Amino acid sequence: MTAQTTRICPVTAGLVDLDAYTALDGAWRVLGIPAPARRALIDAGYTEVVQLAGVSHQSLAKLHGMGPKALSILKKAFVLHGLSNEP
């Protein structure tokens, strides 16, 4: 028999300081990026769309919390800002 591990979401467990993210996620919130993806971007050091110039779609997709909706929104934001996500 194998023991099952129960995963606890750090956000719902109260282990994440959401106020710290709120201070940094304004640009992502305006675009409509879902909260898990906003946190992923901030954790990776990105607080503005222009910082993503040259960051590949694959790299963004690997961020924990980055889902298809967020990637779609970012793709549109790249076009609007005249950015390329090709390194």
C-alpha positions as CSV (number, residue, x, y, z in Angstrom):
1,M,0.0,0.0,0.0
2,T,1.2,3.5,-0.8
3,A,0.6,6.5,1.4
4,Q,-1.3,9.3,-0.3
5,T,-0.1,12.8,0.2
6,T,-2.6,15.5,0.7
7,R,-1.7,18.8,-1.0
8,I,-2.8,21.9,0.8
9,C,-3.1,25.1,-1.2
10,P,-0.9,27.6,0.5
11,V,-3.3,30.4,-0.4
12,T,-6.4,28.9,1.1
13,A,-4.3,27.7,4.1
14,G,-3.4,31.3,4.8
15,L,0.3,30.8,4.2
16,V,0.6,33.4,1.5
17,D,0.7,37.2,2.2
18,L,-1.8,38.3,-0.4
19,D,-1.3,42.0,0.5
20,A,2.3,41.8,-0.7
21,Y,1.0,40.7,-4.1
22,T,-1.7,43.4,-4.2
23,A,1.0,46.0,-4.0
24,L,2.6,44.7,-7.2
25,D,-0.1,43.2,-9.4
26,G,-1.8,46.3,-10.7
27,A,-0.6,45.9,-14.3
28,W,-1.7,42.3,-14.4
29,R,-5.0,43.0,-12.7
30,V,-5.9,45.7,-15.3
31,L,-5.3,43.1,-18.0
32,G,-7.6,40.7,-16.3
33,I,-5.0,38.1,-15.5
34,P,-6.3,35.5,-13.0
35,A,-4.9,35.7,-9.5
36,P,-2.8,32.5,-9.6
37,A,-1.1,33.7,-12.8
38,R,-0.6,37.2,-11.3
39,R,1.2,35.6,-8.4
40,A,3.3,33.5,-10.7
41,L,4.4,36.5,-12.7
42,I,5.3,38.4,-9.6
43,D,7.2,35.5,-8.1
44,A,9.2,35.3,-11.3
45,G,10.0,39.0,-11.0
46,Y,7.6,40.4,-13.6
47,T,5.5,43.4,-12.7
48,E,5.0,45.0,-16.1
49,V,4.2,43.7,-19.6
50,V,7.3,45.2,-21.1
51,Q,9.5,43.0,-18.8
52,L,8.2,40.0,-20.8
53,A,9.8,41.1,-24.0
54,G,11.9,38.1,-25.2
55,V,10.4,35.7,-22.7
56,S,9.1,32.7,-24.6
57,H,5.6,31.4,-24.4
58,Q,7.0,28.1,-23.2
59,S,8.8,29.8,-20.3
60,L,5.6,31.6,-19.3
61,A,3.6,28.4,-19.6
62,K,5.9,26.6,-17.1
63,L,5.2,29.1,-14.3
64,H,3.2,27.5,-11.6
65,G,-0.3,29.1,-11.7
66,M,-0.1,30.1,-15.4
67,G,-3.1,28.7,-17.3
68,P,-4.5,29.0,-20.8
69,K,-6.6,32.0,-20.0
70,A,-3.6,34.0,-18.7
71,L,-1.5,33.0,-21.6
72,S,-4.1,34.1,-24.0
73,I,-4.5,37.5,-22.3
74,L,-0.7,37.9,-22.3
75,K,-0.5,37.1,-26.0
76,K,-3.0,39.9,-26.7
77,A,-1.1,42.3,-24.5
78,F,2.1,41.5,-26.4
79,V,0.5,42.5,-29.6
80,L,-1.0,45.7,-28.1
81,H,2.4,46.7,-26.7
82,G,4.3,45.8,-29.9
83,L,6.4,43.2,-28.0
84,S,7.8,39.9,-29.2
85,N,8.0,36.8,-27.0
86,E,10.7,35.3,-29.1
87,P,14.1,35.4,-27.4
